[in-house]
Amino acid sequence: MIDVLLVMPPVSEAVQFPYLALPQLTAAWTARGHRVRAIDLNLEYRDEVLLRRPTAPEDGAADDAPTAAAIYRGVSEDYRAAHGDLLLRTARDRSAGFDQETAITATGRYVLRQAGRDGWILPGTPRLGRIDELVEASLGSWSARWCADRLEALLAEHRPRLLAFTVPFFSQVVPTLALATSVKRRRPDVRIALGGPTVQMWAAALRRRTAAAGSVDHWCVGHGEDFLTDVLGTGPARTREVPERPAEGLRDGFVLNDQPAPDFGQFDFADYSNQAHQFPYRLTVGCYWGRCTFCSYGNRYRDARAFQQIDPGTAARHLVGLTRRLGITDVAVADENTGLRHLLRVMEAVRRGGADLTFRVRARLEPELADPGFCRRLREAGCVQISTGFETADQDVLDSLRKGQDAAHAERAVLNLTGAGIVTNLSFMDGYDHPRAVEGHRDTVGVIRRHPADMGLDTLQLLVAEPGSHLWADRPREDDDPLVTNDGLAFAAGRVGGAVLAGAATDEARDRLLRMTVEAVPDAERAGRPDLPQHTDGRPAASGDRTTAARPRFAVALRRVGGRWFLADVAWPRMAAVPAGLTPTPDGRFLPEDRDGRRWLHRMLDKRLLEPDGPDPTAAGARRAPAASDALGGRSV
């Protein structure tokens, strides 16, 4: 019997390393004398989706004249059934380069497709009041049944006193409530707790608006480190007395410097699809700036005066110890906003401690970045990547958001960082309730087009009002008004919140952002997007004049449907029909003999649906693209 089964639920894109709440809470709760079992159900769900047995044909796939969409869905499902294990292996293969990026993208799309079919992805413009019907409708789905059965097995094995879910993303709300409902119906005596950033934001509204919230016994709306002891009422003596009633919110006595290093002992990093061998770590809680009107996290911590940052010496001891114990060489600082001067002190202390670590962080484009020397110092100390909110190039819009950022400085800072060898991954926003929103979009596109080689892309997202943010507080609306999602722009609809704009203005802003995904794409992003044309000097991007043989690129399915051959890219959804007179060889190669066939082959090479057939197809080619004999093993329509 254990004290707590701590679960990271589906559906989330957090599959690159253990989500920090799990190893951090495991360490804190274990230090307080509790017995903890942590389980990354989100990761297990991803693997099960990719490896599950073939499903029934998609609706419309067996029609006499199936639509292109139905053909794509059927071919894509066949590919998953035949090669899901290959996709998972490649997603974890850090030596695979572009193939790994492709596999990560493909696995994410398969997860979204399954979760969407099973009702776990919020549809259209959702309301909180509809969550109950979404939960009930999903309970009989494959996703809910498989996850509930997995939890049932874990509950039977470990007999925990508490089942706790950490919920960092809104995309996990419906799955978590569905699993809580299912567990309660099977085991009414199991105590269930929810915590995490999304719970901090949405707990009050969910409890008001959803009956499914009644399956939850405990809601952690502050820090989780003391929560377990407060709920269970047991554990060793602590540095402070257990309160009769735990403090609500962020004023709960949490002290960052008193926390132990995260405990990764229950996690196998080889199971995660990180492209660098890295682990997560936090240097702060909250945001030192905290004024951006759209940021619930920063606003809540600033308003509660709850921002903290760890002592550089303490952080260095943790990181050096973790490095020696785990053999990991790269750290993803999990803070929403890392102070760069603080980061520099930590990194330099790590170097003095004898560890040669590189760091990836989220940070603001601080004034110090105007100095190329400061940027070089960051790089020399180990910083290799900064993700940051560029938002918009329009100063008036930035000022209306209280961003505290100078647009001209932001552009210069990005160039200085790139010049120092630090990759910048930028977030851009639209959907501002500001008269210069359209002009701001145009100016932002101009910045990207001026510096495509110096910028990377993190996210494109609509501005939404999240509970706890200043934008939400200023909304004269009820909390069951239609919500706005980032559907089409982010994994599983991304950030969810109240509408900032009225009427069709939100859709217009979404359309502008969608156009940016093809019209204003930094070179680093374009290189990993075979669905976009590559920058060239007018010559074909990939084919070469003398290429006479080619085969499907990795994660491109080759199938015959209704007597016609098709190429379907399962990572970047697109499809091409093979000319009627051109038939692949049994091992999946194309060897066109006439001029029209060669022209088609070169077009497919330029689109990166095909790749040149190498001299040794049993080496790289065999791994990169399944043989046609395997590809033809699936059903044909």
N, C-alpha and C positions, 0 to 999 in steps of 0.2 A: 504494500500500500504506500502511495506517495501522497504528498500534500497537494501538488498541482500538476495538471497536464496543460502545458502552455502551447497554444496553437497559432500558427500563422495561416489564416484561411485563404482559399482562392477568392477572387480572381485578381491577380496582380502581376505586373511585369517584373517584380522584384525577384529575379531568378539568377542574378549574377553573383551574389554572395549571400550568406545568411543575413536576413533582415536584422538590423542591430538590436531591436527590442528583444529578440529571443536570447542571444548570448549575454546581453547586458542584464536583463531581468534574471536570467539563470544564475549569473554570478552574484547579483545582489541578494536574491532569495536564498541561495545556497549559503552565503555568508551569514545569513540570519538563522541558519539551522534548519531550513526547509528542504524537503526532498522534491526535486524538480525533474520533470521529463519534458523536453521541448521537442516539438514536431513541426516541420515545415510542410504543412499539408498543401500549400500552394505549389511547392516544387513537386511533391508527389503527384498532385493532380495533373500538372503539365506532362509528366512522364507517362501517366496512365492514358491521357488523351492521345498521345503520340503512339502508344504501343497497343491500344485496345484492338480487339478483333474487328474485321471489316463490318461496317454497318450496312443496313438496307440501302438500295439505290436512292439517290436524292429524288425528290419530287420533280417530275418532268424529264428525268434523265433517260427514261425508257420510252419516251414518246417517239412516234414515227419521225417527227421533225423537231427534235429538241432545240431549245433556244441556246444561244452561245453561252449564256450564264449557266444553264443547266449542264451543258457539256463541260464547262470549266469546273463546276462543282464535282461532277462525277469523276473526271480525270484527276482532280486534286485529291479526292478521297481515296481513289485507287493508289495514288502515289504514297499517301500517308500509310495505308494498310501494308504496302509492300516495303516501304523504306523509312518508316518512322524511327526505327532504331538507328539507322544511318544518320538521320537528321540530329538525333539526340547526341550521338557520339561526336559528330562534327561540331555541334554547338559547344561541346566541352573541350574541343581540340584547339589549344592556343597556338598551335603551329600551322593552322589551316588558313589563316589570313582571310581573304575575301570569302572563302567557303564558310568559315565560322560565322561571319557577319550574316551571310545568306541563311545559314541554318537557324541562327537565333531569330531572325525575322520570320522565317517559315514556321518555326515552332510556336511563336507568339500568335501568328494568324490562325493556326489550327486550334489553339486554346480558345481564342476569341470566338471562332466559329462554333465550337462545341458549346461554350458557355452561352453564346447568343441563342443557339437552337434550344437550349434547355431553360431559357428564361432568366439567366443570371446577369445579363447585361441590360442596363436601363434603356428602354425604348423611347425614341422620339423626345418629347418634352415631358418629363415625368413629374409627378406630384408625390410628396411624401405619403399622402393618403392612399396612394395606389400600391404602396409597397406590400401591404398585407396580401392583396390578390396576386402579386408577383411571387411572393413567398409560397403561398398555397399552390399556385399553378406549377411551381418548379419542384415540389416535393416528390412527385412521381417520376422526375426526369432521371436520366442516367447519371448526370453530374451529382445530383443530390443523393441518389441511392449509393453511388460508389463512395462518396465522401462520408456519408453517415455510417455506412458499414465499416469503413476504416476507423472512424472514431469509436464505434461500438467495440471493435477489436481492441483498441488501445485502452478504453475504459475497463473492459473485462480483464485485461492483462495487468494494468497498474492500479486500478481501484482508487483514483485520486479523490481527495476531499473537495477539490475545486477544479472545474474545467474553465480555463481562461483563454479568451481569444484576444490577440492584439490586432487592431484594425487601422492600419495607416491610410488606406485609400477608400474612397467612396465606392469603388467598384466591388468592394468586399462586403458591403452592407447587406444586400439581398442574400448572397450566399451564407453569410454568418447568421443572419436571422433565420434562414431556412434550416441550417444545421442545428441552431439552438432549439428551434421548434421541434425538429425531428428527435433530438436527444431527449428533450423533456417528455415527449410522448412515449418514448421507449423506456426512459429511466426518470420518472418524476422526482426521485430523490437526489439527482445530481445537481449540485449547485453550479451555476454558470455565471461567469464574469466577463465583461467586455471592457477593453481599454484601448488606448492608442490615439493618435491625432484626430482621426475622424470621429471617434467617440467623444473626445473633448469638444469638438465643434457641434456635433449633431445630436448628442444624447438627449437634451431637453426636448427638442422637436420630435425626435423619434418616439420618445415616451408619451408625448401628447398625441401623436398622430397615428401610431401603429399598435395594433393589438399584439403583433409578434414580439414587440419589446417586452411583453409580459413574461416571456420565456427566460428573460435575463434576471438574475437575482441581484447582481452587483454591477454598478457602473463606475469605472475609475475615470474621473474627469480631471485628475491631476497627474502627478508622477507615479509610476507604478512600483518604485523600489520598496516602499513601505506598505504598499496596499495589501499584499498577501498577509502580512502579520496583522494588520489592522482588521482584516476580514475574518481570518481564522482564529485570531486571539491567542496564538501560541508562538513559541520561538524563544530564543535566548534573550538575555537582557540586552537592551539597545542603548545607544547614546542618549536617547530621549524616551520619556515614558510613553506607553501606548495610550493615546487619547481615548476617552470614553466614546467620543464621536469623531471619526477621522475628519480632518480639515477638507473642505471642498476646494476644487479648483487648483490653481498653481501656488497658492500660499499654504503649502502643506509641509513646510520644514525640510524640504529636499535640499541636500547640499552636494553639489556635483563633485567637489574635491574629496568627499568621504566615500565615493563609490569605488568598488574594485574594478579591475580591468575586466572586459567582457570575457565570458567563458565559452570558447568555441569547441569544447570537447565533444559535444554531441553532434557536430556537423562535419561532414566530409566535403571539403572544398572542391574535390573532383566532381561532385554532383552538380556544381553550379557552372553557368555558362559565361563566366567572366573572361574578358579578352586579355586582361592582365591578371597575374596571380596575386590577388589583393584581398584585403579584409576591411570591414568598416570600423570606424572609430569616431567618437564625438569629442570635440574640444569645447563646445558650448551647449547650453540649452537656451532657447530663445534667440532673439536677434537684438544686437546692440543698437541698431537703427530703429526698427520697429514702427516706423511712421507710414510706410506705404499703405494707402487706404484699402487696397485689395487683399492684403496679407493677414489672414486671421491669425496665423501662428505668431508673426511679429507683433501685431497689435495687442494680442492677449498677453504676451509676455511683457511687453512694455507697459501696458496699462496696469498689470499686476506687480510691476517692479520686480519681476522674477528672473530677469536675465542673469546668467552666470557663465563664467568661463573657467576652465580647469587651469590649475597651476602648471606652467610649462615643465617644471621638474617632475611633477606627478605624471603628466602625460608622457614624458620621455621614458620614465621607468616602465610604464605600461607597454609602450610601443616597442622598446628594446626587448623586454621580456617576451612579448608575443612573437616578435621576429625570431628570436632564438628558439622558441618552443615550436613554432609552426613553420618556420622556413619561408615565410611569405615576404616579398620584397616591395609590395606596393600597398598603400593605404588610401582608401576612399573615405575622406572625412565627411561624415554623414550630417554635419550641421546644415541647416537651411541657409546660414550666412556666417561665414568664417571671417573674423577680423584678420587682415593680412599681416599686420605687425605682430599680432599674437601668434599666428601660424608660423611666422618666421622664427620667433623665439623658440617655439616648440621644435621645429625642424632642426634648428641649430643645436638644441640640446640633445636631440636624437643622434645627430652626427657625433657630438662629443661623447655620447654613450657607446659609440662603436658600431651603430647600425647604419647601413647604407640603404635607406628607404627612399622611395619616390612617393609623391603625394598627389592626389586629385581632390579638388575642393569646390564648394560653392561659395562664392564671395561677391561682394559689391565691387564695382569699378571705382575703387577708392582714389582720392587725390594723389596718393603716392605713386600711382601707376603712370602719372605724367612723366616720371623720371625713369628713363631707360635703365639707369643704373640699379634702381630698386627692383625692376623686373628681372634683371640679370642676377641679382642677389637671391631672389626667390628661386630662380631656376637652379642656381648653384647649390642651394640648400635642399633641392629635391623636388620642387614643384614642377609637374609635367602637364597639368591640365587645370583650367579654371572654368567652371560653369557659372554663368552670370546672367542676370536679367538686363538685357539691352532695352527691351520693351519697344521703344519708338525713338526715332530721330527728331521728333518735334518737341522743342523745349517747353512750349505752353502745355502740352499734354502731360509731360513729365511733372511739371510743377503742379498741375491739378491733382495728380496722384500722390503728392508729397514724397516723390521718389528721392529727392535730394541728390539728383544726378544731373550733371551738365552734359548735354548731348554731344557737343564738340569734344569735350574731354573723353567721353566714353569711346568715341571713334579713335581718338589718339591712343587711349590706353590699350585698346585691342591690338593696334599695330605694334605698340611697344612690347606687349606680351608675346605676340607672335615672333617679333624680331629677337626676343630672348630665348626662343625655343619652347615656349609654353603654349599648348593648344588651347584655344578659347572656344567653348561651346556656348552659344548665345541663345537666349529665349526672347522671342518677339511676341507682342500682344496686339490685339485690335479689339474693337467693341467698346471704345471709350465714349462716354456721354460728354462729348466735347465738340465744338464746332469745327475744329481743325483735325478731326479724326481721319478724314479722307486724305488731306494734305500730309498728315503724319505718315500714313501708309505709303504714300508716294515717296516721301523723303527717306523712309526706312528702306524701301526697295532700292533706292538710289545708293545708299551706303553699302548694301550687300553687293550690288553690281560693281561698285568702284573697287571693292576689296575682296573679291571671291577667293583669292588664294590665302587670305589672312584670317578668315573667319570659319568657324564650325557652327553647326546647328545643334541646339539642345531640344527646344520645343517651340511650337507655334501654338498659341492658346488664346481663346476668348477671355475677356475680362468678365469675371463672375463675382457675385457678392456671397462670400461664405460666412456662416454664423460666427460671430466673434470679431469679424472685421469691421472697420469703420464704415465701409460701404454697406454692409448688412444693417448696421445700426441706423443708417440714414435712409433706409428703404421704407416708404410708407405703405408696406404690404404685409399680408399675412404669411406665415411660414408654410402654408399649403398651396401657395400660388405655384404655377408651373415653374419648374427649375430649368436652368440652362446647362447643357453639358458641352464638352469639347469633342463630341462625336465626330469622327472623321479626321481629327487633328491629333489625338492622343490615344494611347492604349486604353481600351475599355471605357471610353468617353472621358477619361482624364478628370480634371477638376470639375466639380458640380456645385452650382450655387444659384442664387436668385438672379433674375435678369436685371441688367443695368440699363438696357435700352428698351424702348417701347416698340411694339409692332414689328415691321419687317427689318428694322435696322440691325437686329442681331444676325439675321440671315445674311444681310449684305456684308457685315463684318466677317462672318464665317467664310463667305465666298471670296473675299479679298485674301484671307489667310490661305485658303485652298489654292488660289492662283499662285501665291508665293511658293508653294511646294514644288512648282514646276517652272516658275518664271524668275525666281530670285533664290538660287540655290548655291551656297558656297561650294568651292571645288572639292573640299574634303567630303562633303555630303554627296556630291554628284558622283564621285569616284566609287562610292558604295551603292549607287542606285542604277542598276542596269536598265531600269525603265526610262531613264532620262538620257538624252543625247549627250555625248561627251564633247568637251571643247576641243576642236580640231582646227587645222588650217585649211579646211575645205576638202581634205581627203577623207575616205572612209575611216571611221574611228578604230575599227578592230580587224577588219577582214584581211587587208593586204591583197595585192593584185593577183598573186600566184596561188592563193589558197584554193584547193580543189576538193578537199574532204573535211568534213566537220561532224561533230556529234553534239547532242544536247549538253548544255552547261549543267553543272551540279544544281539540283533542285528544279530542273526543268523536266517535266514529264513528257514522254512520247507515247501517245495512245492512238488507236484507231477506233473511231466512233462512227457508226453508220456507213462504213465503207470508206471513210475519209480519215487521213492521218492529221493529228493536231500536236502542236507544241504548247504546253501550258506551264507558265512560271508560277510555282506554288508559293514563292516568297513575295514577289511583287505581282499581284494578280493581273495577268495579261495572257493572251493566247494568240497563236497564229496557225492558220491552216496551211498544210503542206500542199504544194501544187499537185493536181490530180495525177499527173504523169510521173511524179517523183516518189519512189518507194525507198524507205531506209533498208539498209542491210540487216541481217539477223542480229548483229552486235550493235545496232543503233547508229550506224554512220550514214551520212549522206554523201553520195559520190555522183553529183550531177554531170551529165555528159553533154548537154546542149547549153547554148548561151542563156536562155531564159532560166534554166535551172541554176546556173552559176550566179546569175544576178540575184535570184531569190536567196541562195546560200549566203551571198555577201551582205544582203539586207539583214538576214538573221544574225550574222556575225556582228554587224554594226549595232544591232539591238541587244546583243549579248544573250540571245536565246540559244545560240549555238556557239561553240568554241572550236578553233582549229584542231583537227585530229592530230595528236602528237605522234612522234615516231615510235613510242612504246605504249600502246594502249593498255597494257597490263599493269602499268605503274600508275602515274597520276590520273590518267584518263579513266582507269577502271574504278578508282575511288570517287572521282568527281562526278561521274554520270553512270547510273546503273545500266547494264547492258540491255539491249532491246529485247533479248529473250526473257529477261526478268520483267522488263516493262510490259511486255505483252502477256504476262501471266495474269494480270487483272482482267476483270470482265470487259467485254466490248459491247457496245449498244447497237 
